[in-house]
Amino acid sequence: MSVFESLNETSNKAKHIGERYLESSHQYVRLKIFQQVTVSMSLLGKILLIGSVLFIAFLFFAVSLAIAIGYWLNNMVWGTLIVGGLFLLLAIIIYLLRHRIDNKFIEKMSHNFFD
């Protein structure tokens, strides 16, 4: 066996090993993308489901609280205004804390994505 044949055989083996590595890496990336998309869609579905039920619950609690405050003050308008003011105050607090909320969300998603 000559040096050139040996070199040709070695380069063919290296080429074959490289092709197998690329194929397995490609399959791994596809599987990782599928996993991340599945986890993200599952998270989105849970957020929508739980969020919609919580929204309905908060709606009933808000109406009940407005009626209760209205009876307590003997004025339904003031009851609804106070509840509206509470929701406005809550919205302002959430707006002021939006960067912290973003950072927590990004931190959580980065743990899920890069694991």
C-alpha positions as CSV (number, residue, x, y, z in Angstrom):
1,M,0.0,0.0,0.0
2,S,1.5,3.3,-1.0
3,V,1.5,6.5,1.0
4,F,-1.0,8.1,-1.3
5,E,-3.5,5.2,-1.0
6,S,-3.1,5.3,2.8
7,L,-3.6,9.1,2.8
8,N,-6.7,8.7,0.5
9,E,-8.2,6.0,2.7
10,T,-7.6,8.1,5.8
11,S,-9.1,11.2,4.2
12,N,-12.2,9.2,3.1
13,K,-12.6,7.9,6.7
14,A,-12.3,11.5,8.1
15,K,-14.9,12.6,5.5
16,H,-17.3,9.8,6.4
17,I,-16.9,10.6,10.2
18,G,-17.4,14.3,9.5
19,E,-20.6,13.6,7.5
20,R,-22.0,11.4,10.3
21,Y,-21.2,14.1,12.8
22,L,-23.0,16.7,10.7
23,E,-26.0,14.5,10.3
24,S,-26.2,13.7,14.0
25,S,-25.7,17.4,14.9
26,H,-28.5,18.3,12.4
27,Q,-30.8,15.7,14.0
28,Y,-30.0,17.0,17.5
29,V,-30.7,20.6,16.5
30,R,-34.1,19.6,15.0
31,L,-35.0,17.6,18.1
32,K,-33.9,20.6,20.4
33,I,-36.0,23.0,18.3
34,F,-39.0,20.6,18.5
35,Q,-38.6,20.4,22.3
36,Q,-38.4,24.2,22.7
37,V,-41.4,24.8,20.5
38,T,-43.4,22.1,22.3
39,V,-42.5,23.5,25.7
40,S,-43.3,27.1,24.6
41,M,-46.7,26.1,23.2
42,S,-47.5,24.1,26.3
43,L,-46.6,27.2,28.4
44,L,-48.7,29.5,26.2
45,G,-51.6,27.1,26.4
46,K,-51.4,26.9,30.2
47,I,-51.1,30.7,30.5
48,L,-54.2,31.2,28.3
49,L,-56.3,28.6,30.1
50,I,-55.4,29.7,33.6
51,G,-55.5,33.3,32.7
52,S,-59.0,33.1,31.2
53,V,-60.3,31.4,34.3
54,L,-58.6,33.9,36.6
55,F,-60.0,36.8,34.5
56,I,-63.5,35.5,35.0
57,A,-62.9,35.0,38.7
58,F,-61.5,38.6,39.1
59,L,-64.4,39.9,37.1
60,F,-66.9,38.3,39.5
61,F,-64.9,39.5,42.5
62,A,-64.7,43.0,41.2
63,V,-68.5,43.2,40.6
64,S,-69.1,41.7,44.0
65,L,-66.7,44.2,45.7
66,A,-68.3,47.1,43.8
67,I,-71.8,46.1,45.0
68,A,-70.6,45.5,48.6
69,I,-68.9,48.9,48.7
70,G,-71.9,50.5,47.1
71,Y,-74.2,49.1,49.7
72,W,-71.8,50.1,52.5
73,L,-71.6,53.7,51.2
74,N,-75.3,53.7,50.1
75,N,-74.1,54.8,46.7
76,M,-73.4,52.3,43.9
77,V,-71.6,54.9,41.8
78,W,-69.0,55.4,44.5
79,G,-68.6,51.7,44.9
80,T,-67.8,51.1,41.2
81,L,-65.5,54.2,41.2
82,I,-63.5,52.9,44.2
83,V,-63.1,49.4,42.6
84,G,-62.1,51.1,39.3
85,G,-59.6,53.2,41.2
86,L,-58.2,50.0,42.8
87,F,-57.7,48.5,39.4
88,L,-56.1,51.6,38.1
89,L,-53.7,51.6,41.0
90,L,-52.9,48.0,40.4
91,A,-52.2,48.7,36.7
92,I,-49.9,51.6,37.6
93,I,-47.9,49.4,40.0
94,I,-47.6,46.7,37.4
95,Y,-46.5,49.3,34.9
96,L,-43.8,50.5,37.3
97,L,-42.6,47.0,37.9
98,R,-42.6,46.0,34.2
99,H,-38.8,45.8,33.9
100,R,-38.6,43.4,36.9
101,I,-41.3,41.3,35.4
102,D,-39.5,41.2,32.0
103,N,-36.3,40.2,33.7
104,K,-37.9,37.4,35.6
105,F,-39.6,36.1,32.5
106,I,-36.4,36.2,30.5
107,E,-34.5,34.5,33.3
108,K,-37.1,31.7,33.4
109,M,-37.2,31.3,29.7
110,S,-33.4,31.2,29.4
111,H,-33.3,28.4,31.9
112,N,-35.8,26.4,29.8
113,F,-34.2,27.2,26.5
114,F,-30.5,26.7,27.4
115,D,-30.9,23.5,29.4
